Amino acid sequence: MFENLQDRLGSILNGLTGRGALSEADVSAALREVRRALLEADVALDVVRSFTDRVREKAVGAEILKSIKPGQMVVKIVHDELIEMLGGEGVGIDLHAPAPVVVMMVGLQGSGKTTTSAKIAHRLSTREKKKVLMASLDTRRPAAQEQLRQLGAQANIDTLPIISGQSPTDIAARAVQAAKLGGHDVVILDTAGRTHIDEPLMVEMADIKTRSNPHEILLVADSLTGQDAVNLARSFDERVGITGLVLTRMDGDGRGGAALSMRAVTGKPIKLIGVGEKMSELEEFHPRRIADRILGMGDIVSLVERASENIDAEKAAAMAAKMAKGKFDLDDLADQLRQMQKMGGMGGIMGMMPGMAGMKDKMAAAGLDDKLFGRQIAIIQSMTKAERTNPDLLKHSRKKRIAAGSGTDAAAINKLLKMHRQMADMMKMMGGKGKGGMMKQMMGGLAGKMGLGGGMGGMGGSMPDLSNIDPRQLEALQKQAEAAGLGKPGGGMPGLGGLPGGLSGLGGAKLPGLGGGFPGLPGLPKKK
C-alpha cells in the first residue's frame, strides 16, 4: 500500500543524506517535496500542514546545525514525526473488563465488518485463548447472519443461533445474556451497515450501544477509500463514540492516506489492520514498524513474528540437520518455496528487510515474481519421489513428461535444476567442516554485531525459539539491529560484508542468486 509514498520519500531523503551540510533552503525544498508526496498519497491537508511544520521547526533549529550528519538528522526527525502522526505506541484490543467483554463492530456496508469480526474472534481464541461468541445484528442485508454463522463454523467459533423477526437491539441483548450463560470471555456484535451514513443507522447504533454496553466500539473502514474514511470516522465518533479503528484491505494498491490521516484527525488509535483474505491475515497496528516500512528501513520485528507463525519448527530443525551434512534435495527446495509463499512471497519479505525495498522492482523486471514460485513447485510436484531425491536421473524423456505434467517447458525445468544445484553447493559450503562451517561463521558475525552473543548460528549454535520471544525482546532486537546499521536505508547487513543499497554478496564473494546476493534465485539480467 505505501510503495509509491516509500519511493517518493526515499528519493527525497536520500538526496539530503548525501550532502555534507544543509542550509535552511535545502530543508525547505525537501519539505516542499515531502508535502507534495503526502498530499498525493491522499493524506488530509490539515495533517500534512501540521506534520511539515513540526519537521521544519526541529530541522532548522540548533540541534540540526550541531549534528555531524545533518541529512541523517532530518531523516530521523521525519521518522519520529511519522511515528507520532500514526499514534506513537501500538494499542491492542482492550479486554480488561468483567466477562463477557462486549466488542461492537460498526462501519459502512462493504467495509468488511463481518469478515473482520470473524478474524478478530479467531485471533482472540487462538492467541489469547479466549472463548468467543459472535452475533450478527444485520437483519437487512440478505444472508448476513448466515454468512457470520458459516465463518464461525470455519474458524470453530461459537455464533448466536438465528431467530427470525428479532430487532437488532433485541439480538444484542440476547447475545450478551447467552455469553454470560455460556461462560464466554468475549462477545462480538457485528452490526448492520449502509452504503452511506444516515440518521436511522446512527439511531440504531446508539440504541445497540445502550442495550449492550460495549467495552470496545471498533470502526471498520476500508483503507482504499482515502479521505472518505476520515470523514466516516469523524461522523461515527461524534454520534456513537468509537474506541478504535480497524483498517481493511491494507494489502491493496491504495495510496495509504486513510491510514496516515485517521489517527491524527480522530485521535483514536488504529488497533488492527487487515492484510489479506485469510482468517490469520489480521495484524496489530504498530506505528513504528509502519514508519520504518514507509522510509525503507525494513521491519525486522514483523518479519520475525511472521516467520514464527508460519515456519514449522520441526521441519526447520530437520532442514538444519540436513544442511549440516551438506544435503539438499528438490523436496527441501519445494518446502523453502512454500514457506516463502506463506510469509508473503518474495516481495513481502523484501519489503520488511532493511535496505531491500528497492529490490522489488528489479526483481519484478527480471520476472522474479511470486507466480514463479508456484510454477517451480508445480514442476517439483510433477516429478517422482526418486527424481526429487536424485535430480541426476532427469534426462530428456523425463523432462518432457514433467513439462507436460506441470504446464511448463524444458527451459523452465533446466532453470529450476540449475537453481537447485547452486543452492545445494551453497549448503555444502555452509555445512562444511573447518571453522564450524560458513553458515555458523556468517550468523555468528551477525549475532556478534547485534549483541546477541554467538547464539544465532544454525550449525552447532542454537537458533532462538521465535514462538517464545516476548514482543519487548523483539522491539529490543529491532533497536539493536538499527544500532548495528541494519535499520538504515542502504546500511547493509552486518556480518555479511555489507550489502550497500541492496545485495552484493558475502564479503565480496559472489553467490548464486540476485546479482551475487541471495542463493536460490536465478540471477538478475546483466547490463550489456
N, C-alpha and C positions, 0 to 999 in steps of 0.2 A: 504493500500500500504506500509506503513512504519512499519508493525508489526515486521518483522524479525530484522530490524535495531533497533527498540524500545526495543525489548527483549535483544539484544546484548549490546547496550549502557546502558540499565537499570542495567544489572548484573555487568557490568564493574564499573559503577559509584557507585552502592550500595556497592561494595567491598571497595571503597575509603571512603565513608561516615561513614562506621562502625569503622574506626580506629581513635584513639585519636591524633596521629601525623603522618605526612607524610614526607618521605625522598625524595630526588630527584630521587632515584632509583624507588620508588613506583610510582611516577608520570610518569616516562619514561616507566615503564612496562605497566601502564594503557593506556598511549598514543599509545603504540605499538598495543594494542588490539583495541583501537578506530580506528586507521589507518586501521587495517585489516577489521574491521566491515564496514567501509565506502567503502573500495575497493570491498568487497563482495557485497555491495549494488549498485555497478556499478557507483560510483561517479568517476569523472575524476581524474586521478593521480595528475595532477598539483594542482587541487583544494584541494585534500586530503593533499598533502605536505604543502601547504600554511596554511591550517586550523590547522594541528597539530603543525606546527612551531609557529604560533601565540599563541596557547594554552600553549605550553611549555614555551614560553618566559614570559607569565604572571604568569603561575603556579609555576615556580621555582624562581620568584622574591621575593622581600622583603614583598610585600603585603600578599602573601600566608603564609609566616612564622609568621607574626604578627596576623594572623586570629585565632580566638578562635577555630573554627572548620574547619581545612584546607580541609577536604574532601568535605564539603559543598561548600567551596570556589571554588574548582576545578569544581564542578557541575555547579556553577554559571558562571564560565569562559567559559566552554564548551557551556552552554546555550546561552550566549551573542555572542560567535563566530559563533554559528549555525545560530542565527538571522542575523548576519552580512553577512554570506555566502548566505543566502536566499534573502537578499536585504534590510535589515533594516526595513523600513516602507513599508506598503502596498500601491500600486499605482493602482488607478482605471482607467477606460477609460476616456480620456480627451475630453470633449465636449465643451471646451472654444474656440470656433471659430465661424465665421459667418455661419448661417444656409444656406443650409444644410451641416452639418458636414459629410465629406466622410470618411468612415471606410473601408479599403481594407483588405480582408482576404486572406492570402497566405499560402501555405503548400503543402505537397505531397498528392497524391491520397490515400484515405483511412484513412487519419488522423482525419476526422470528421469535415471538414470545413463547409459543407452545414448545418449539424445539429447544429453546434456551431453558425453559422450565425443567424439561427432562434432563438436559445436560447438567444443570445445577444439582438436581436431585441425584444424578449418577455420581457427580463429583463428591457430594456430601456423604453418600453411602459408601463409596469406595475409599476415599481419602480420610474422611473424618469418622467413618464407621457409625454414621447416624442412621436411625430408622426414619425414613421419609414417606410422607403421604402427599400425593398430588391430587388436585381437584380442578376441573375445568369449569369456569364460571361463564363461559361463552355460549349463550343459548341462541345466538343469532346466526353465526356462521355455520352452514351445514357441515355436519360430521366433525365439528371442532372437538367435542367431548370424546368422540370415538378415536380421534387422532391421538389425544393425550393418553387414552387407555392403551392404545397399541404401542406407543412409545414407552409407557410404563412396563408393559409386558416384555418388550425387547430388552430394557435395562434392568428388569427384575425389581421394579419399584412399585409400591402399592399405589393404587388410584381409587378415588372415591367412586362407589357404584353410581351409575347414572339413573336418575329418576326424572322422567319427562314431566314438563309442566312447572317445575320449580323455578322461582326467580333467582337471579344471581346472588342477591343478599341472603336468601334462604339457603342456597348451596354453600355459601361461605360459612354461615353459622353451623350448618350440618358437618362441614369438613373439620372445623375446629373441635366440635364435640366428638366426632369419630376419631380424631387424632388423640384426644385425651383418653378415650376408652380403649384405643388400640395400643397405647404406650408408645406413640411416635414422638420422636425428638423434634422433628421439623414438619410443618405443613406448608406446601407451596400452592398459592392460589393463582391460577392462570386466568386473568380477566379478559373481557372482550375488548376488541379494538374497533376503530372506524378508519375509513380511508382519509379522514381529516378530523381535526379537533372540533367537537360541537358541544353544546350545552348539556344535552341528555347524557352524553358519555361522561362528562365531568361530574354530574349529579350522581350517576350510578357508581363511579369510583369513590366518591365521598361517602355514599351510603354503605358500600362494602367495607371501607376503612372503619366506619363507626361500628359496624356489626362484628368485625373480625379482630379489631385492634392489632394490626400488624406491627411487628418489631422492625421489619425492613420493608421499604417500598422501593423496588428496583424498576427504573425506567429502561426498557429495552429499545434501543434506537439503531437504525441501520446506518452504519458509518459511511455508506456511499451517498447518502442524501445531503451531505455537506451542511450549508448554513441552515437549511430547514430543520435539521436535527437539533440545532442550538435553540431555535425558536420554540420547537416542540418541548424541549427540556424546561425552558422558562415557563411555558404555559402549565405543564403538569406540576411543576414545583409550586407555582403560585396557588393553584386550585386544590391539589391533593397533598402536596408536601412529600417530595421524594428523599430517600436517604442515600441513594447511589445510582450509578449508571452502568448498564451493560451494553457494550457496542458489538454488534454482529457484523459479519462479513468483513472482518479486518484482513482477510486473505485476498480480498478483491483488488481491483486495479484503480480504486478511488484515490483521491489526492491527499486524504488524511486530515483535511481541515476540521472535520467534526471532532476527531479525537483530540486535536490540539486546542480547539476552542472551548469545548463543553465544560471542562473543569474550570477554566478561567472565568467563563461567563456565569455559570450557575453556582460555583463554589462547592458543588457536590462532587465527591470522588468517583472516578471511573473504577469500578471494582473488578469487573471481568471483561474479557474480550473473546468473541467467537472467532476462531481461526480456521474453521473447516466445517464440514457436514457431519463428521462422525461424533458420537457421544463423548469421546475423550478429548475432542478438539475445542476445549474451553480453557483459557489460561487466566491467571491473575494478572492484573494490570500493574506493572512496575514502572513508574515514571523514569527512573534512572536507566533502566535497560532499554526503554523505548528511545530515550535521548541518545544513548550510546549507538543504537542502530541507525538513527537518523543522521548522526555525524560520522558514520562509517567506522566506529570504534569497536564494532562487534558486540556480542552478548554471550560471553563465555558461560555465565551462570545459567541462563536459559538453555544453552546447548547441553550442559552437563545434566540439567534436570530432565530434558527431553530424552537424553541418552539413558538415564536411569529408568525412565518409564518404558522405553521401547527395546532396550537391549536385554536379551536373555542371559542372565549371569552364568548359568551352567554352560551354555553354548560358547560364551566368551572365554570361560576357563578352558574348555576343550580346545578352542581355537588357539589360545595362548600356548597350550602344551604342544600342539602340532607345530606351531611356529617355532617353538624352541628346538624342535627336531628338524626344522627346515622343510616341513611337508606342507603342501598347499594344493589341493585338487580343485576341480571345477565345481563340486558341491560347496566347498568353502567359499569360492568366489560368488556363487549364487546367494549364499547366506549373507555375505557382505553387501551385495547389491540390494537385497530385500531390507536389510537393516537401514541402509541409507535412504531407501524409499520411505520407510516408517518415520524417519527423523526429518522428513520434509524435502527429501531429494537433495540433489547437489546444490541447487540454488538456495534452498532453505538453510543448509549447513554453511555455505559460503557467506551468506548474509550475516551469520552470527559470529563468524571468525574475524578477529581483528585484522584490518588491512586487506581483507579478501573481497570486500563487497564489490569492488570494481572488476573482479574477475568474471562475474556472472555474464556480462555482455560478451566478453571474449569467448567464453565457453559456448554461449548460445550461437555465436557466429561460426564456431567450429563444429556445430552440430552436436555438442555435448549437452543435450537437454535430458530431462528425466524420462522421455519416451525411449531413449537409448537403453536405459536400464531394463525397461520392460522387454525390449527386443532381445537383449542379451540373456535375460532369464529364460525367455521362450526358447532360445537356441539350446541352452543347457538342459532344459526340461525335455527337449526332443531327442536327447542322447540316451543311450542305455547306461545302466549302472557301471558296466565295465569301461565304457568310453569316458564317463565322467571321472573315474578313478585314474585312468591311464589315457590321456589325450593323444599319445603317440599312435594309438590304434586308428586314428581318424585319417583314412586315405580318401581318395576322390569319391568312390562309390558311397561311402558312409556320409561324407559331407553333402552329397547330392540328396540323400534321404533326409538328413537333418534339415537342410534348407527347405525342402518341400514340407516337412512337418512344422517348421517354425514360421513359414511365410517370409523367409529372408533369402539371401543368396550366398554363394561360396565366399565372396569377398567379406561379407559380414562375419562369417564363421572364422575366416583366417584372421581378421582383426581381433576377434574375441580370443582366439588361441594365442596370438602374439601378446595380447594384454596379460593373459594368464601366465605365459612364460616369464614375462617381465616381473610380474608380482611374485611368482614362485622363486625367481632368482633373488628378489629383494628379501623374501622370507628366509632364504638360506643365509644371506648376509646378516640379517637381523638376529637370527638364531644361532649364528656361527660361534665356534669356540674362540677362545682368545679374548681376553679383556671383557669377558662376560657377554659378548655379542653386541652388535651395533645398536640394536633397539634399546638395550639396557643403558648403553652409553648416552644415546640421544635423550632418553627420558630422564636419566639421572641428571644430565646437564640442565634440562628444562626445569626439573624439580628443584635443583640446587638454586637456580636463579630466582625461582619463585618462593624460596624459603620453605620448601616442603621436605627438606632432607632428601634422602635417596629413595623415598617410598613410592615412586611412581613407575619404577622400572617394571615392564611387563615380564621380563625374563629373570626370574630369580628374585625380583623385588616384589612388593605387594601393592597391587593396584587398589586404591581405596574403594570400599563398597559404596557406590554412588547413591544407592537407595536409602542409605542410613545417614547421609550427610545432612547436617542441620542447615536450614536456609541461611542462618547467620554465618556459618562456616563458608557457604558458597559465596556470600557477599564479600567476606574477607579474602577469599581466593581471587575474586574479581579485582579487588584493590591491589593485591599482591601482583597480579598479572599486569595491571596498569603500571605499577611501580617498576616492574621489570621491563617495561616497554611493549608489553603485549597489547595494551589497550589504546595505543596511539595510531592514528591513521598512518599507514606506511611504516610503522615501527618495527615490523618483522616479528618473528617468533624466536625468543631466546633459546639458546641451546641448539638451534638449527642453523648456525652460521649466519643468521639474519636473513629474513626474507623481505627485503625492502619493497614496499608497494605491491606485494603480491607473492609470487612463487619463484624462487631462484635456485632451489636445490639445497643440499646439506653441505655447508662449508665449502661450496664451490664444486662439489662432486655432482655430476649430472645423474639424475634418477629418471627412470621411465615415468612418464606421466605428463602433467601440464607444463610443458616447456622446461622440464627438469625439476618439477615440484612434486606433486602427489603421485605416488605409484598407482598403477591400476587404471589409468585413463589414457586413451590414445592422445598423443601429443598434439598441441595446437599447431596449425599450419605455420611453417616458417616463412619469413618475408623473402621474396625473391629479389 
